[in-house]
Amino acid sequence: MTVLISSIRFKVVVACFILIGAFTGISCSQSPALEQEARTAETAGKSSGSVAVQEGEVWQVIYVNNQRIGYAYSQTRVDDRGENKLIHNQSDSYLKLKRFGQTLNMETHLSTTENKQGDLLSYTFQMNNPPADSTISEGKVKDSLLIVETKIANQVSRSQLKWEATFHSPSYLEQMFKVSPMQPGETKSFSMLLPEYSKVSKVSLTALDYETAELHGGVEEKCLHVKMKQELLPGMVVDLYVTKEGTIPKTAADFLGSAMVTYIVSKEVALKELSGGELDLAVQTLIKVKPIPHAHDTEKVVYQLTLDDGDPTEFLKNGDTQQVKKRDARSVELTVVKAAVPTQFPKAKVDAEYVGPTQFIQSDDARVMKYAAAAVQSEQNPWKQATLMERYVHQNLKKKNFSTALASAAEVAKNMEGDCTEHAVLLAAMLRAQNLPSRVAVGLVYIPSRSSFGGHMWTEVFLDNRWIPLDATLGKGGIGAGHIKLADSSLSDNAPAPLAIFLPILQAVGKLSIEVIDSGSKTAR
């Protein structure tokens, strides 16, 4: 059962790491447009010619649980050859940690090009997570459109989104603090590109007050504490500590009941050997409960969930297999039941995003279609087809590789290795290849060997006008009452950022307690 408890921790690390990196591994210089705007506001009558941009670099370290697990580097370079001055920003981030003793390495690389007014012209984003193939996204702004080409598992997809003059490049945030400092009690919002997701997101800032922030090495500095939220990853809050000069020497984000913190440091400090290889998140964030006999074969279990500092109804899903009843401000009664086996199969009335191929669920991939056909063979009953495909993935995805963040179905079909997320996306793709609507679900799963709940991903198929869960990691022909669902996603190209599906785990683990109230229902057959 170890495959169940390791995957989601790393996905949440990735979500948090990318989010923080997107807002702090940024340009060292001010946007020429913003700098000019500030000069104009401060001094009337000054000329509005081109403004010199200062080249430079910034190094950062990343900590979790007081262990240094990564570093980031950003550089600004000015190309003023010819009439068209260009600003080039490069940001690189590196992450290292463990899952069940296996060292994981992840790196991201973002380069942007802007004109002298600070307008985004193009970007390239690459994420490396060996042994998985790199994910590469390239975007260019042309005629009020951002044209994006993304390569995942050697498959290229193209998309475009409307690009408005008010949209900002990823380097905007720190530039804004330098040119237009916030004051205590002030709020601001703007729209900014998140190249990791090839999407524009509204960013909201709330300035609290100046406070003494402890920086790297125990140094203290007076900083404005700013809370940052953004639409693509709702529920995730990043704390920014901003100096009067507009630099951001420290950030922090809630991380599985602890914190992920970044600091600006020297190059020598940033490049010291990482200690994160010692940080194994798989076990330390489990949620202990009393034993649940035959949890995955039981038709009904009633739980009480309590959140230390919030309302658990904000991230729990209500549905056919899960009913949420609020007890008080911080706790709920959650009844989980096994889905009834469908016997009627009317034509599915479901949105197109659950039917066709996407960047992560490539149901038109040759291997995916081959596996789906091999699993189903001559079976005509849709429910039996679904469970046959669940069994096929369970039996044939044998190599349990914990080092991949979120492989696409095509890559899983090629390598036939991975953990629960890879089981889930491959099964979702195979279902769609057989014209069965599907999506993935994220939540907590009971681990009998540890009497605990841990993060997990599984699959849902739409039959009999309802979503029915399947779990190819377990391969039991559906699930019992040992899964607690927090989120679901079509993983479509137009859906919210794929990693956003993991954020409820980030909000819950470390602050959530689970009590088993009743697990005495009859065993499913």
URSULMO-V22654 format. One line per field, one symbol per residue. burial: 1 if it has 16 or more other C-alpha atoms within 10 Angstrom, else 0. A space follows every 10 residues. Layout:
burial: ???
This chain:
burial: 0011111111 1111111111 1111111111 1111110010 0000000000 0110101111 1111001111 1111111100 0000111111 1111111110 0011111111 1111111111 1111111110 0111111111 1000011111 1110000000 0010001111 1111111110 1110000000 1111111111 1011111101 0011110000 1011111111 0110111111 1110011111 1111111101 1111101001 1001011111 1110111110 1101111111 1111111000 1110111100 1111000001 1111111110 0000000000 0011111111 1111101110 1110110000 0110111111 1111001000 1111111111 1110011111 1111111111 1111011111 1111111101 1111111111 1111011111 1111111111 1111111111 1110011111 1111111111 1111010010 00100
